[in-house]
Amino acid sequence: MTINPPFTWTFNPGAASVTGYFYADGVKLNTVSGPPPYTYTLQPGALTPGAHVLGGSWDMADGTHTTFPNSYNVTVASTTKLGDVNNDGLVNITDLSILLSDYGTTNASADLNKDGSVNILDMSILLSNYGT
């Protein structure tokens, strides 16, 4: 399944539990307390584009910890826009700041046109997409 962040993910263990956990690639992303269902919204930039394994678990009121019987293989679609230096799905002041910090270097992440140098051409690309 391909997902496009923001992606809202909900699970309901079907029993009276007190805490739910959301995982990606074995790393805990979020903890939600209270009665189920548990919901988490995966924001752009939270996971790199490509293949990931999503899973979850929950704690029961009696202290028992239960893990999803199945994990879910997903592909996170690329949200990268030309000029989105930090890959958060937006071209904004953060990207401009990063590009300016790398101006005159060979930093590949800020070299938007891939000519080997962070320069006015990269700035032009970023500014053309600013606010998108």
Secondary structure as UniProt FT lines:
FT   STRAND          2..3
FT   STRAND          7..11
FT   STRAND          17..24
FT   TURN            25..26
FT   STRAND          27..33
FT   STRAND          38..42
FT   TURN            44..45
FT   STRAND          50..60
FT   TURN            61..62
FT   STRAND          65..67
FT   STRAND          72..76
FT   TURN            82..83
FT   TURN            85..86
FT   HELIX           93..102
FT   TURN            103..104
FT   TURN            108..110
FT   TURN            112..113
FT   HELIX           120..129
FT   TURN            130..131
//
